[in-house]
Amino acid sequence: MSVSPGCVAYARARGSRSGSRAPRAFTLLELLNALTLLAILATLAMYAVGTWVRHNKTLEAIGSVHAIAQAAVAYYDESDATQPAGGAQAAAHAMRHFPASARGMVPQDAADVRGKRYQSSRADWSPSPWRELNFSISQPQSYRYGFESTGTGRASVATGVAQGDLDGRGLSSTYRLRVTVNDKFEAEVASNIELENQDE
Protein backbone atom coordinates (compact mmCIF):
# COMPACT_ATOMS: atom_id res chain seq x y z
CA MET A 1 0.00 0.00 0.00
CA SER A 2 1.38 3.34 -1.01
CA VAL A 3 1.19 6.44 1.18
CA SER A 4 0.76 9.77 -0.44
CA PRO A 5 3.35 12.47 0.22
CA GLY A 6 0.59 14.72 1.58
CA CYS A 7 -0.24 12.23 4.36
CA VAL A 8 3.42 11.98 5.40
CA ALA A 9 3.74 15.75 5.59
CA TYR A 10 0.53 15.99 7.68
CA ALA A 11 1.74 13.34 10.10
CA ARG A 12 5.08 15.08 10.55
CA ALA A 13 3.42 18.43 11.17
CA ARG A 14 1.06 16.92 13.72
CA GLY A 15 3.87 15.11 15.54
CA SER A 16 5.89 18.27 15.84
CA ARG A 17 2.93 20.03 17.47
CA SER A 18 2.04 17.29 19.95
CA GLY A 19 5.60 16.36 20.88
CA SER A 20 7.13 17.10 24.27
CA ARG A 21 8.35 20.62 24.85
CA ALA A 22 11.20 21.73 27.14
CA PRO A 23 9.98 22.61 30.67
CA ARG A 24 9.30 26.31 31.18
CA ALA A 25 11.54 27.99 33.80
CA PHE A 26 10.26 30.22 36.64
CA THR A 27 10.18 33.88 35.84
CA LEU A 28 11.78 36.34 38.24
CA LEU A 29 8.34 37.60 39.25
CA GLU A 30 7.11 34.11 40.14
CA LEU A 31 10.26 33.46 42.16
CA LEU A 32 9.83 36.71 44.11
CA ASN A 33 6.18 35.86 44.82
CA ALA A 34 7.15 32.44 46.16
CA LEU A 35 9.87 33.91 48.39
CA THR A 36 7.47 36.55 49.74
CA LEU A 37 4.89 33.89 50.56
CA LEU A 38 7.53 31.78 52.32
CA ALA A 39 8.67 34.80 54.36
CA ILE A 40 5.09 35.53 55.45
CA LEU A 41 4.52 31.90 56.45
CA ALA A 42 7.81 31.81 58.38
CA THR A 43 6.87 35.01 60.25
CA LEU A 44 3.48 33.59 61.20
CA ALA A 45 5.07 30.33 62.33
CA MET A 46 7.62 32.18 64.51
CA TYR A 47 4.84 34.25 66.08
CA ALA A 48 2.79 31.13 66.78
CA VAL A 49 5.75 29.33 68.36
CA GLY A 50 6.60 32.38 70.48
CA THR A 51 3.00 32.66 71.66
CA TRP A 52 2.92 28.95 72.52
CA VAL A 53 6.18 29.17 74.50
CA ARG A 54 4.96 32.26 76.41
CA HIS A 55 1.64 30.54 77.12
CA ASN A 56 3.41 27.49 78.58
CA LYS A 57 5.58 29.69 80.80
CA THR A 58 2.49 31.61 81.95
CA LEU A 59 0.84 28.30 82.86
CA GLU A 60 3.84 27.59 85.10
CA ALA A 61 3.22 30.80 87.07
CA ILE A 62 -0.53 30.26 87.33
CA GLY A 63 -0.17 26.64 88.39
CA SER A 64 2.51 27.43 90.96
CA VAL A 65 0.68 30.31 92.69
CA HIS A 66 -2.41 28.08 92.86
CA ALA A 67 -0.33 25.33 94.47
CA ILE A 68 1.13 27.83 96.99
CA ALA A 69 -2.35 29.14 97.81
CA GLN A 70 -3.80 25.66 98.29
CA ALA A 71 -0.90 24.71 100.55
CA ALA A 72 -1.52 27.88 102.59
CA VAL A 73 -5.20 26.90 102.99
CA ALA A 74 -4.25 23.45 104.27
CA TYR A 75 -1.69 24.92 106.69
CA TYR A 76 -4.16 27.51 108.03
CA ASP A 77 -6.96 25.03 108.59
CA GLU A 78 -4.66 22.78 110.62
CA SER A 79 -2.69 25.49 112.43
CA ASP A 80 -4.89 25.37 115.54
CA ALA A 81 -4.09 21.68 116.10
CA THR A 82 -1.16 22.72 118.30
CA GLN A 83 -3.38 24.73 120.67
CA PRO A 84 -3.80 23.32 124.23
CA ALA A 85 -6.58 20.76 124.61
CA GLY A 86 -9.69 21.73 126.52
CA GLY A 87 -9.86 25.30 125.26
CA ALA A 88 -12.89 26.72 123.51
CA GLN A 89 -13.03 25.95 119.81
CA ALA A 90 -13.66 29.59 118.93
CA ALA A 91 -10.57 30.62 120.87
CA ALA A 92 -8.48 27.98 119.09
CA HIS A 93 -9.77 29.07 115.69
CA ALA A 94 -8.90 32.65 116.55
CA MET A 95 -5.26 31.57 116.76
CA ARG A 96 -5.21 30.08 113.26
CA HIS A 97 -2.53 31.58 111.06
CA PHE A 98 -0.55 31.17 107.87
CA PRO A 99 3.21 30.49 107.80
CA ALA A 100 5.38 33.58 108.15
CA SER A 101 6.22 35.55 105.01
CA ALA A 102 9.22 34.44 103.01
CA ARG A 103 12.33 36.53 103.63
CA GLY A 104 13.02 36.57 99.93
CA MET A 105 11.91 35.07 96.66
CA VAL A 106 13.22 31.93 94.98
CA PRO A 107 15.52 32.71 93.31
CA GLN A 108 16.69 35.73 95.30
CA ASP A 109 18.15 37.57 92.30
CA ALA A 110 15.69 38.73 89.61
CA ALA A 111 18.47 38.42 87.02
CA ASP A 112 18.32 34.63 87.41
CA VAL A 113 14.97 34.57 85.55
CA ARG A 114 15.52 37.54 83.25
CA GLY A 115 14.92 36.02 79.84
CA LYS A 116 16.11 32.61 81.05
CA ARG A 117 15.19 29.74 83.38
CA TYR A 118 16.51 28.98 86.85
CA GLN A 119 17.21 25.51 88.22
CA SER A 120 16.48 25.64 91.93
CA SER A 121 17.94 23.28 94.52
CA ARG A 122 16.54 21.73 97.69
CA ALA A 123 18.35 24.38 99.70
CA ASP A 124 16.29 27.09 97.98
CA TRP A 125 13.07 25.58 99.32
CA SER A 126 14.25 24.44 102.75
CA PRO A 127 13.66 27.71 104.71
CA SER A 128 10.29 28.81 106.07
CA PRO A 129 7.63 29.12 104.71
CA TRP A 130 8.37 26.67 101.89
CA ARG A 131 9.09 23.89 104.36
CA GLU A 132 5.73 24.40 106.13
CA LEU A 133 3.89 24.67 102.81
CA ASN A 134 5.69 21.61 101.48
CA PHE A 135 6.23 23.52 98.24
CA SER A 136 9.13 23.23 95.82
CA ILE A 137 9.80 23.20 92.08
CA SER A 138 12.11 20.55 90.70
CA GLN A 139 12.05 21.65 87.05
CA PRO A 140 13.79 24.76 85.67
CA GLN A 141 11.54 27.73 86.41
CA SER A 142 10.81 30.91 84.45
CA TYR A 143 9.54 32.86 87.47
CA ARG A 144 10.61 33.84 90.98
CA TYR A 145 8.25 32.76 93.73
CA GLY A 146 7.36 34.41 97.01
CA PHE A 147 4.90 34.13 99.88
CA GLU A 148 3.42 36.92 101.97
CA SER A 149 1.23 36.63 105.06
CA THR A 150 -0.17 38.85 107.82
CA GLY A 151 -2.50 38.58 110.78
CA THR A 152 -4.06 35.76 112.79
CA GLY A 153 -7.53 34.29 113.01
CA ARG A 154 -10.17 36.01 110.89
CA ALA A 155 -7.76 38.81 109.93
CA SER A 156 -5.24 36.44 108.33
CA VAL A 157 -4.30 37.05 104.71
CA ALA A 158 -1.76 35.21 102.58
CA THR A 159 -0.57 35.73 99.02
CA GLY A 160 1.32 33.50 96.62
CA VAL A 161 3.49 35.52 94.23
CA ALA A 162 5.14 34.73 90.90
CA GLN A 163 7.37 37.31 89.22
CA GLY A 164 9.19 36.95 85.92
CA ASP A 165 10.77 38.76 82.99
CA LEU A 166 10.24 36.38 80.08
CA ASP A 167 11.65 38.60 77.34
CA GLY A 168 14.61 39.84 79.39
CA ARG A 169 13.83 43.55 78.85
CA GLY A 170 13.81 44.49 82.53
CA LEU A 171 10.02 44.80 82.97
CA SER A 172 8.61 42.07 85.21
CA SER A 173 5.18 40.51 85.09
CA THR A 174 3.68 39.62 88.47
CA TYR A 175 0.97 37.13 89.40
CA ARG A 176 -0.62 37.32 92.86
CA LEU A 177 -3.18 34.95 94.32
CA ARG A 178 -4.67 35.89 97.69
CA VAL A 179 -6.01 33.62 100.41
CA THR A 180 -8.46 35.13 102.89
CA VAL A 181 -10.51 33.78 105.78
CA ASN A 182 -14.31 33.59 105.92
CA ASP A 183 -16.64 34.01 108.92
CA LYS A 184 -16.27 30.31 109.79
CA PHE A 185 -12.50 30.72 110.15
CA GLU A 186 -11.91 28.73 106.95
CA ALA A 187 -9.26 29.82 104.47
CA GLU A 188 -10.42 30.42 100.91
CA VAL A 189 -8.46 30.99 97.70
CA ALA A 190 -9.53 34.01 95.66
CA SER A 191 -11.28 33.26 92.39
CA ASN A 192 -9.05 35.57 90.33
CA ILE A 193 -5.32 36.07 90.03
CA GLU A 194 -4.11 39.67 90.17
CA LEU A 195 -1.90 40.42 87.15
CA GLU A 196 0.62 43.21 86.62
CA ASN A 197 2.30 43.70 83.22
CA GLN A 198 1.03 40.39 81.94
CA ASP A 199 2.40 41.01 78.43
CA GLU A 200 5.55 42.77 79.69
Phi, psi and omega in degrees: 000131181265145179250132181288149178301330180295322179293321179296317180296321180295318180295321178294318181295319180293320179296324180291331179282320184270357180292166181290140178254160178293140181299142181279135180279159175293143173276164179299322180294317178296320178297317179295321177298317180296317179295321178297316179298317178297320179296319179295315179297320179295319178298315179296321179295318179296319178297317180296318179295317179298319178296319180296316180297315180298320180298317180296320179292323177296322177299326177300312181296314182296314179297321183288318179292329175294317179296319178298315181296317179295322177295323178294322177299312181298317180297314182300313185294340179252001187288345178269003180293340181271359180289152181302142179291151177093349179282164178293143182297321180298320179293322179293317179297327180294343179265000178300149184201165173266165173299158179296155179300150176290143179286340178198175180267164176244113000282164182294318186268125180297335180294339181291341178236023179273096181072016180208179182249153183242131176263106182281166178240173177298326181297329179298326186257005182280332179289168172290144006266359186298325180296313180294326180279349183055045183244136174199163177234122183269336181272159174304136186246147180262355183230157169269148182235141179220169179218131180235141177210150177215159170075174175225164177058225182294335183274003182290139176219137177227154180218128170269135187233136171233133183223129182209162178229082189295324182267358176071023183265001177095356177253119186267143169264144183229134177243127179233132176234117185270150173235123179240178184240135180271184183293343179266013182060040175245133180285141180225138177276135178299153182281338183236147174268134176277128184244139173231126179054052184303318182269359182051000000 
